[in-house]
Amino acid sequence: MKTLSVTPGPVTTVTLNRPDVRNAFNEDLIGDLTTFASTIPTDGSVRVVVLRGAGATFCAGADLQWMSRMAGYTREENLADARVAASMFLALDSLPVPVIGRVHGAALGGGAGLAAVCDVVVAAEDAMFGFTEVVLGILPAMISPYVVRKIGLSAARELCLSGVRFSAARARDIGLVHEVVTGDRLDITVDKHVAHFLKAAPSAIAATKRHLSQVAGRVPADVLEQTAEAIATQRVSPEGQEGMRAFLEKRPPTWQS
């Protein structure tokens, strides 16, 4: 069975497809997610990615069989394995399109890390989250840059140091989740966010996503020239010109037609 099910199109749906093990990570799933991320074109033909899980759970973290193999790895083998997984999270985080996470059941360990790299997360009200690595004697190292960026150091220290599981409501309060809804409204709510993204210019979204990562945590004066360069470049781009003309002419821009 394929570890991923991908429905291509302007709105591409990626389904973690290991429901018998609660969509847990193993080498194959990590490799397939990395490969998927490398296939997203930059020509605007893909506008949004929706990430979801098959079966009863979004993603329960690491697969037990994979962990049992890792237990016998040398430090060098562990290092190579960790670099592959870290590269997967970076590839997903760097996608030039919005990524919407549709979370149900549970998002634990690396599954919570997936939520952290999504631009928008919609969660079922009974979904559970947890950075549970320390309970297993390890640490959430590979997902830590995205977790700290998303929820801040204070919440990260509390939740990553304890490994405690927490509710979707708490996840929303700390910024890991953006909307919490009943299970029967997950898809409706995801579609609402998709519609918002489809109104925006693909190149503007890609440039904005890249720009936000570059200026996060920086002193405004230190990035003044960078921000000026970014807006000037986008204004003279084809979509920038089309967007301004469409606004002045009171018509929809071409990417909405």
N, C-alpha and C positions, 0 to 999 in steps of 0.2 A: 504494500500500500504506500502511495506517495505521502510524504510527511506534510506537504502543502497542497492545498487546492486553490488554484488561482483562476478567477474569472476576470479576463482582461477587458479593457475598454477605457473610456474617459474616466469612469469611476471604477477602479480596479479593486476587486475584493480578494483578500488573501486570508484563507482559512487554515489555521493550524489543524492538521488532520491526523492526530494521534489520540483519538478519543478514548481508546482502551487504557491509556496511561495518563489520562487527563491532560493531553497535549504537552507532556513534559519534554524538556530538551534532551536530545542526544546529538551525536556527531552529524547524523543525517539532517535533522531539522535545522541545526545551526548552519550547515552547509547550504541547504536549500534556501533559507532566509537570506543568506549572504548573496547567493546567486540571484535571487529575485531582485534584491536591492540594486544589483549591478545592471539589471535589464531595463530599469525605468528610463525612458528617453527624456531628453531635455528640450524636445521640440513642442511641448504643450499638448501632445496628443493624450497623455495621461494627466488628469487634472486633480484627482484625489485618490488616495489609497485608504481602504477600510480594512482594518486588521481585526480578526475575530477568531474564535475557537470552535471546533466541532464538538458536539456532545454536551456534557453537563458543566464543563469547566473551560475557562479561557486558557489558562496555562498554570500548571502546578509546580513550575520550577524544573529542577533537574530530574532526569529519569534514573530510577534506582539501579538499573543494570549498567547504565553509563557511569554512575557514581561508584559502583562496585569495581569496575575496570580502573577508574581513576585511583582508587585506593591502593592499587599496586604499581602506579606510575612512579618513576623516578622524578626528582625535582625538574630535570630538563624536559621530560615528557610532559609534566604538568605545565611547565612554562609554555611549551609549544601549543598545548591544548587550550590554555587560557588566552593566548594571543589570538587564536582563531575565533573564540567566542567574543572577545573584546572587539575584534574587527567587525563582527556581525552587528553588535549594538551601534558601533560608529557608522556603519553603512546605512542602517535604518534611520539613525538620527540625521544623517546627511542627505536624505532624499530631498529632491528639489520641489516636492509637492506636499500638501498637507496630508498628514496621517491621522486618521481617526481610529481610536481604539474602542472596540465594542466589548465590554467586559461583563461576563456573567460567571456565576459559580465562584471562582477564586482566581486571584493573580498573586502567586507566591514566588519569592526568590526572584529568579530571572523573569518570571511572568510579570511581577511588579516592575521589574526593570523595563520590560516591553512597554508597560503603561507609561513609564517615565519618558520614553523617547517619542511617544505619540504627541502630536500637537493638540489634539482634543481627545478626551476620554469620556465616554458615556458608559455608566455602570448601572447594572441592576441593583435595586435597593438592598437585596440580600447578598450581594457579592462581598467576598472577604479578600483582604489584602494583607501582605506581610513580607517584610525583608527578613526572612527566616534563617539566613545562613548561619548566624552565630549559634543557633540551637544545635546545628550539626557540627560545630567546632571549626567552621570556616568563616569567611567574611564576604560581604557584598561588594567586592573590589571592582569588578568589571562594570557594574551598573552604577557605582558610586558617583561618577561625575554627573550623570543625568539625574540621579535622585537628589543630590544636593542642589543642583540647579533648579529642579522642579519644586521641591518642598522646603528648601532652606536648611541651614546647618542645625538649627535647634531641633526641628522635628526629625531630621535625619539621625541625630544623635540618640534621641529617645527611642525611635523605632528600629534603627539598625543595630543599636547596642543591646536591645532587649529581645529582638526577634519576635515580638508580640504580634499577633494578628489583629487587624483593625477593620472597622466597618467601612462600607462605601461612603457613609455620611462623614466619617472622620477623614477619609481620603479626599473628599470634596473640600472639607474645611482647611486642609493643608495644601491644596492646590494640585494634588496628584490626579484628581478627577474633576471634571468640569460640570457634569450633570449626573444626577442620580434619579432614576425613574423606575417604575414598575417593569417587570420583565416583559410584559406585553407591549410596552412602549419603547423598547430599545431601538428597534428598527426605524420607527417613526422619528425618533429623536436624532438618530444618526443621519437619516435623510434630510432633516432640517439643516444640520451642519453642512452636509454635502451641498445643499442648495446655496448656502451662504458662500462657500468657496467657489462655486461655479460662476458667481457674479464677478469675481475678481480676475484680473489679467494673469495668465500663467507665469509670464516672466516677472511680473511685479511680486507675485507670491514667492517665487524662487529667490529673487533678490532680497526680499524682506526677510525671509527665513535665514538666509545666509548672513545678512547684515545684523540681525538681532543676536545671533551667536557671537559675532565679532565684537559687538559693543557691550555685551552683558558684563556688568561688574566694572566697567571702565569709567574713569573720570571724564565727564562731558568735554572738558577742555582738551583732553588728550585725543579725542576722536572727532573733534570739530571738522578737520579737513576731510576725514573719511566719510562723515555724514554728508558733507557738501558734495563730495565726489559721487556718492551713491545716488543722491537725488538728481544731480545734473545728468548723470549717465542714463538714468531711467527716463527722464523727461524727453531726451532726444531719441530714445529707442522707438521702434515701430509701434509697440503697444502703448508706450507713453504718449506718443503723438496721436494715435487713434483714440485713446481714452479721453484726452483733453478736447479733441475735435468733437467726439460724440457728446460730451458734456455740454459744450457750447452750442451744439446743434440740436440738443434735447432729443437724442436718439440713443438706442442701446449700442454699445460698442460691438465690434464684430465677434469677440469671443463669447458673447451672450446670445448670438443669433443661431 
